[in-house]
Amino acid sequence: MFFSLARTVAAILILLTPITAQCYTNGRVRENSGCQYKCHCEGDEACDSDTGVCQGKCDPQWFGPACQYASLNFAPSEQLAWLTDSDDGTCNDGSQPVQSITVTLDTPQRLSWVRVVVNERDHLRQFQLTYRTESSRGFSSCPRNQSAKVNNLTLDISCPTVEVVSELNLSGSGVMTLCSLYISGGRNVALGQETLQSHTFNKWYSQNAVDGDPGVPDSGDPQLEKTCTHTPSKEPDGWWRVTLSNTAAVFRIVIYNRRNPSRSVRHTAFGGRNNGDDDGDDDDDDDDDDDDDDDDDDDYDDDRHGRGMR
């Protein structure tokens, strides 16, 4: 995976679709040498080093096995606080005759699977899931009518789409006992993978973008330098690359900007391509707000010969 960019990258998440977890980590630290994915417990608490399970809840932006799956943001067509509070203990109490729920994704994208949590086991499989694209007039059934029971109150529903989806609809008697809906944004397969970039400004090495840490908002350069990558402004055609250890069906890429206010205008335009793509013109980051980077050539390392490789 190749990205053409000329400024700072805080973190890159490349997400894919499989449901099963393969390994676990302990909080922010990837302790197991063979571990590929990372748990995300609420409050950055450590997950169990043997099972990978969080002792409490998942971080609100994550869910699923070992809290490894990104939870896509959505808005329901009605004010349903119990559906959007990331709390499986608050549910549809029947005070509103809600038998069908339509939600709109904040960012339209392809689907892979969703998770529903109910408070009555008899209604666990009483759901029909449909979706609508931005160009379609009506809702379509999922390509595969498959589901997997996680426990007596939790069901995963497969819905892998080719089209970009903007809305989902849940109907059926299960809605009357629904507590939570999670829409999978995949797991981060870029974590700890081999990286390379054209040049390196100071010590902002290429592997910092795949450490799973986007940095603390509004923190200064000394702190961000440990978790962000940076190419120098004197190299306007800078690039950054990640090589995945295994073939993956990538359907979403998330790139975090350097999280200090003076760099908030970055990442307005840049290009990326897969390994098999033809070499075409890529958009570069043309931000010129980078006075502190116009230093001597000695201030950056050439990263093309293996520095930052992991």
N, C-alpha and C positions, 0 to 999 in steps of 0.2 A: 504494500500500500504506500503510495508516494504522494506527498503534499508539497506544493510549491508555495513558500511563504518566506517573508523576510523580517519577521519580528518575533515576538515572544509567544510561546505556547505553554500554558500552565499544565494542561493534562489532556490526553486524548483517550476517549472511550470508544472502542469499536465493539458493537454489540451484535449478538447472533441469537438464534431462536431456540435451541434445544431446551427441554424442560428439566431433565435430570441433572443433579449436581454431581460433580466428579471429585471434588476435594474441598477442603475447608481451610480457613485461615483464622488467625486470632486477632480480632480487632483490626487496627491499621497495619500491623506488622505481619508480613507473610512469613511465617515461621517454618513451614514445611518446604523442603527444597523442591519437591515435585508438585507443589500446589500451584494451580493456574488461576483460580478465582479467589475472590475476596468477600468476606461477610461484611455486612453493614448493620451493626446493632445501634439501637437508639442511644444517643449521647456518646457515641464512639466507645461504648463498652466492649470488652473483649468477649468473643464467643468461646464456647467450650473447645479446648484444644484437641479433644478426641472426637467429638461428634460434629463440631462446627455450628451447633445450635446456639442462638443468642439466649441468654438467661432471661432477658425481658423481651421487649418488642423490637421489631426492625426499625431502622431509620425510616421516617415517613416517605422517603423517596425510593425505598427498596422493599422487596417482599420475596416470598418463595423459599425454596430450600436454602438454608443458611443465609437468608437475606441477601442473596447474590443477584437477584433480578431487579432491574430498574422498573419502577412503576410509572407509567406514562400519566401525565396530567390530563384531566378532562373536566368538563363542566356538565352537570345534568340539566335537562330542560326545565326542571322544577327545583325549588329550594329544598334539598334533601340533605340536611346537615349530617345525618347519620351515615350517609353514603360516602362523604368526602372527608371524614375526620380521621381516617387511618386507624380506626378503633373497631376491632371485630366484636366488641361487647355492646356497641350501640347498633340497633337494628330497626327495621320497619316495624313499628308497634301496632300497625293496623288503624291508627287514628286517621290516616289518609288512605283512601281506597286506591292505592298504587298497585296496579297489576302489570304495568309495562313501564319500563324506564328507558329513555333515550339519552345518551351522553354524547357530547361533542369533544373530540380530541383537541387539545390546545394547538398541536402541530399535526396535521394530517400525515399519515405514514402507513406502511404496510403492517398488517397484523401477523402475529404468530399464535398466541394463546392468551386466554384470560383466566382469572381465578375468581370464583364466587364463594362467599362464606355465608352460611345461614345459621339460624338458631333452632331449627326443628329438622331433625334428620329425615323425617318422612318426605320432606320437600326438596331434598338435596338435588335430585336429578330432574326436577320439574322446571326446566328452563329451556327456552328457545333463543338462540343467539343469532342475530342477523346484523348486517352492516350496510353502509351506504358510502359510495365514493362521491367526490365533489361533482362529478359529471353525470351521475345517475339520478333518476327521479325517485326511484323506490329502493327498498332494502332487499338485499340478496342473502341467501342462506350461505353458511360457511362451506368451503370446499369439502371439508371432511367433517362428518357428523360424529366426532369422537370426543370422549371425555374420560377423565381418570379420577377416581375417588381417592383423595388424599387422606381423609379421615371421615368420620360420620357427619361432619358439618362443613367440609371443604371439598370443592370440586374444581378441577382444572378442565377447561374446554378448549380444544384445538380449533384454530381458525386461521390457517396460513393463507394469506391472500397475495395475489400478484399485484393487484391494483393498490393505489394509495387510498386509504380509508379516512373519512372525516367523521363519521358517526357510527355508533353502535346502538343496538336495541336489545334489551332483555325483556322477555315476556314469559308468561306461564305462572302457575300457582306458586312457584318458588319465590317469586318476587315479594310475596306477602311476608316471607320470613327472612328476606335478604338483609345481611348486615354490612357486607363489604364487597366491592368490585375492584379487582386489580387487573390492569391491562399491561401485559409484559412488554418491556422495552429491551429485553435480552440481557445477557451478561457481558462483562467487559473482557474480551479476548485479547486486548492489547496489553494487559497487565504483565509487566516484567518481560516483554518480548524484546527481541533484538532490534536495535534502532541505529540510525545513522543520519547525520545531517551534513550539509555542505561545509560550513564553518561554525565555530563556536565562539560566541562573545563571552569573554572572561571565563567563568566556570559554570555557565548555564548549559550543561551537557545534554545531549540528545535523549539519554535514558530517563531524564527527569520527567518527561512527558508521559511515561508509562508506569509511574510509581503509584498510580491510583489516588494521588493527593493533589487536588487543584489549588491548594494553598489557602491561607487564611485571608479573607477579604480585608482590604485596606492595610495590609501589612507592607513593610518596606522591602527594598531590594535584597538586603542581606538574608532575610527569611525566604523570600520567593526564589532566590538564586538556588536554593537547595531542592526545589520541587518544580521549577520551570525550565524550559529550554529556550535558547535565544540564539539567533543568527545575527551578525553585525550589520549595521546599516550600510557599511561600505561594500556589502555583498548583496546588491538589490535583487539578484535572482537566486536567493537562498532556497534550499529545499530541506525537507525532513522526511525520513522514511522509516517504516516499521515492517519487519518481516515476521509473519506469524509462524509458529512452530508446526501448526497443523492447518489443513484446509478448513475454512469456515464459511458458512453461508451468511455473509455480512449484510445486514439490512438497515443499519443505523450507525452513524458516526457522530460523536459529540466532541467538540473541541472547546476547551476552556481558555479564555483570555487570561493574561497576567492580571492578577486581581488587586491592582492598586489604582487609585483614581486617575493618576496622570497618564495611564495607558488605556483608558476606557474606550478610546475611539478605534482601537485596533480590530483586526479580523473583519474588516468590512468587505474584503474581497481577496480570495486566493483560490488556487485550483488544487485538485487532487485526482489521482487516477490509480486504478488497479494495476497489478504487475503485468497483466496481459493486454492492457490498452495500448493503442497506437500513440506514439509521441505527438501530442498536439500542443496547441498554445494553452498555457495555464494562466489563470488570473493570479497576479501577485498582490501582496499587501503593499499598498502605496502610501501608507501613513508616514508622514514626515515629522511627527511629533516625537522626536527621539534624540534630543540634544545631548543627553548623557552618554549616548552610544558612539559619538563621533570621536573616538579615541584613536591612539596609534595602533598600527597593525599588531603590535606585541600584546595587545589586550585581548586577543582572541586566539584560540587554538584551531588548527586545521583538524576537523573531525572526520575527514574522509578515510583515514587510515586506521580506523578501529576504535578511537576514543569514544566512549559512550556505548560500546557494544556490550550486550548483556547475554 
